[in-house]
């Protein structure tokens, strides 16, 4: 009987030990101190940056090609700003056309004669000065400032405008102010380089 009792106790002990052997442990207590599992702190992922399409060969980072012009039906004159249209010249100006050139508008394929046309390039930092006449993209606004185009389709189909730089004191914040009170990122400025 004694043997049976000892054998039963031994089986109960083994069964209890076996039952806890495969269980998951979430803490360990040793010498009165509790040791918790060390979990590395969660790493916050930075907000995704906007993706920009790379320009093709022969285009600058605004997707403007070497033979592109910006045209208008009117001069800048005393206006605060004017819209300009991206176009290709199909007939150069001459005496017979009274100095007007014919253009093919990129956005809609229409033909237009005008004497108000400009070649441009991306402005260098030293060219961003008060009173300088610039052309900028209107189709991409972020943080209340007009930004450079994100892709070719947007750049070549959306609106551009011409205005003068009126305030450079916020350049360190990532924008200048142009006539009309608009904020423009300096990466979105194009300087006029002639006809």
C-alpha positions as CSV (number, residue, x, y, z in Angstrom):
1,X,0.0,0.0,0.0
2,X,2.9,2.3,0.9
3,X,4.4,1.5,-2.5
4,X,1.1,2.3,-4.3
5,X,0.8,5.6,-2.4
6,X,4.4,6.7,-3.3
7,X,3.9,5.6,-6.9
8,X,0.7,7.7,-7.1
9,X,2.4,10.8,-5.6
10,X,5.3,10.3,-8.1
11,X,2.9,10.1,-11.0
12,X,1.0,13.2,-9.9
13,X,4.3,15.2,-9.6
14,X,5.4,14.0,-13.0
15,X,2.0,14.9,-14.6
16,X,2.1,18.4,-13.1
17,X,5.6,18.9,-14.2
18,X,4.7,17.6,-17.7
19,X,1.7,19.9,-17.9
20,X,3.8,23.0,-17.3
21,X,6.8,22.0,-19.3
22,X,5.4,23.1,-22.7
23,X,3.5,26.1,-21.5
24,X,4.5,29.6,-22.6
25,X,6.3,31.7,-20.0
26,X,5.8,35.4,-20.0
27,X,7.8,36.2,-16.8
28,X,10.4,34.6,-14.7
29,X,10.8,35.2,-11.0
30,X,14.2,34.7,-9.4
31,X,15.3,35.6,-5.9
32,X,12.2,37.8,-5.4
33,X,12.9,39.9,-8.5
34,X,10.8,39.7,-11.6
35,X,12.5,39.6,-15.0
36,X,10.3,40.7,-17.9
37,X,10.9,39.9,-21.5
38,X,12.9,42.7,-23.2
39,X,11.1,44.0,-26.3
40,X,12.9,46.5,-28.5
41,X,11.0,49.8,-28.8
42,X,8.9,50.1,-31.9
43,X,10.6,52.1,-34.6
44,X,8.5,54.8,-36.2
45,X,8.7,54.8,-40.0
46,X,9.2,58.3,-41.5
47,X,6.3,59.6,-43.5
48,X,6.6,58.6,-47.2
49,X,8.1,61.3,-49.4
50,X,6.3,62.1,-52.6
51,X,7.6,60.1,-55.5
52,X,8.9,62.0,-58.4
53,X,9.3,60.7,-61.9
54,X,12.8,61.1,-63.3
55,X,13.0,63.4,-66.3
56,X,13.9,61.9,-69.7
57,X,17.1,62.9,-71.5
58,X,16.8,66.4,-72.9
59,X,14.4,67.5,-70.1
60,X,15.2,69.4,-66.9
61,X,13.8,68.4,-63.6
62,X,10.6,70.4,-64.4
63,X,10.2,68.2,-67.5
64,X,10.8,71.2,-69.8
65,X,12.6,70.5,-73.0
66,X,15.2,72.6,-74.7
67,X,12.8,73.7,-77.5
68,X,9.9,74.5,-75.2
69,X,8.6,78.1,-74.8
70,X,6.2,79.7,-72.5
71,X,3.8,81.9,-74.3
72,X,1.1,84.4,-73.5
73,X,-1.5,86.5,-75.3
74,X,-0.4,89.6,-73.3
75,X,2.7,91.1,-71.8
76,X,3.4,91.0,-68.1
77,X,3.0,94.8,-68.0
78,X,1.7,96.1,-64.7
79,X,-0.2,92.9,-63.9
80,X,0.6,91.2,-60.6
81,X,0.9,87.9,-62.5
82,X,-0.2,86.3,-65.8
83,X,-0.8,82.7,-67.0
84,X,1.6,81.4,-69.5
85,X,1.2,78.3,-71.7
86,X,3.8,75.7,-72.6
87,X,4.3,75.5,-76.3
88,X,6.6,74.6,-79.3
89,X,7.5,77.1,-81.9
90,X,6.2,76.0,-85.4
91,X,7.2,79.2,-87.3
92,X,9.7,81.8,-86.1
93,X,8.9,85.5,-86.0
94,X,9.9,87.7,-88.9
95,X,9.1,91.0,-90.5
96,X,6.2,89.6,-92.4
97,X,4.5,88.3,-89.2
98,X,5.1,91.6,-87.4
99,X,7.5,89.9,-84.9
100,X,4.9,87.2,-84.0
101,X,5.8,83.5,-83.9
102,X,3.4,80.6,-84.4
103,X,3.2,78.1,-81.6
104,X,1.7,74.7,-81.0
105,X,0.2,74.5,-77.4
106,X,1.3,71.4,-75.6
107,X,-1.8,71.0,-73.4
108,X,-4.5,71.2,-76.1
109,X,-2.7,71.1,-79.5
110,X,-4.1,74.5,-80.6
111,X,-2.1,76.9,-82.7
112,X,-1.5,80.4,-81.5
113,X,0.3,83.5,-82.9
114,X,2.0,85.8,-80.4
115,X,4.9,88.1,-79.8
116,X,5.0,87.3,-76.1
117,X,7.1,84.2,-75.7
118,X,10.1,83.2,-73.5
119,X,12.7,80.5,-73.1
120,X,13.4,79.6,-69.5
121,X,15.6,77.4,-67.3
122,X,15.5,76.5,-63.7
123,X,16.6,79.4,-61.5
124,X,19.9,79.2,-59.6
125,X,19.9,80.3,-56.0
126,X,21.9,83.5,-56.8
127,X,19.1,84.5,-59.3
128,X,16.4,84.5,-56.7
129,X,16.2,88.2,-55.9
130,X,13.6,90.9,-55.3
131,X,11.9,92.1,-58.5
132,X,13.1,89.2,-60.7
133,X,10.5,88.0,-63.2
134,X,10.0,84.2,-62.9
135,X,7.8,81.5,-64.2
136,X,6.5,78.9,-61.8
137,X,4.3,75.8,-61.9
138,X,0.8,76.1,-60.4
139,X,-0.3,72.5,-60.4
140,X,1.3,71.2,-57.2
141,X,0.6,73.0,-54.0
142,X,1.8,71.7,-50.6
143,X,2.0,73.6,-47.2
144,X,0.5,76.7,-48.8
145,X,3.3,77.0,-51.3
146,X,3.5,76.1,-55.0
147,X,5.9,73.2,-55.6
148,X,7.8,71.9,-58.7
149,X,5.9,69.4,-60.9
150,X,6.0,65.8,-59.7
151,X,5.7,64.1,-63.1
152,X,5.9,64.9,-66.8
153,X,2.2,64.7,-67.5
154,X,1.3,67.1,-64.8
155,X,4.2,69.5,-65.8
156,X,3.2,69.6,-69.5
157,X,-0.6,69.7,-69.1
158,X,-1.2,71.9,-66.0
159,X,-1.0,75.6,-65.5
160,X,2.1,77.8,-65.2
161,X,2.2,81.5,-64.3
162,X,4.6,84.4,-64.5
163,X,5.2,86.8,-61.5
164,X,7.9,88.9,-59.8
165,X,9.6,87.9,-56.6
166,X,8.4,90.3,-53.9
167,X,9.8,88.8,-50.7
168,X,12.8,86.6,-50.1
169,X,12.8,86.9,-46.3
170,X,11.2,83.5,-45.8
171,X,13.6,81.7,-48.1
172,X,15.0,79.8,-45.0
173,X,11.5,78.4,-44.5
174,X,11.5,77.0,-48.0
175,X,9.5,79.6,-50.0
176,X,9.6,83.1,-51.6
177,X,6.6,85.3,-52.1
178,X,5.7,86.5,-55.6
179,X,3.4,89.3,-56.8
180,X,-0.2,88.3,-56.1
181,X,0.9,87.2,-52.6
182,X,1.6,83.6,-53.6
183,X,4.2,81.4,-51.8
184,X,6.6,79.5,-54.1
185,X,9.2,76.9,-53.3
186,X,12.6,78.0,-54.8
187,X,12.9,74.7,-56.6
188,X,9.8,75.7,-58.6
189,X,11.3,78.9,-60.1
190,X,12.3,79.3,-63.7
191,X,14.2,82.3,-64.9
192,X,13.6,83.9,-68.3
193,X,16.6,83.5,-70.7
194,X,15.4,85.2,-73.8
195,X,13.6,84.3,-76.9
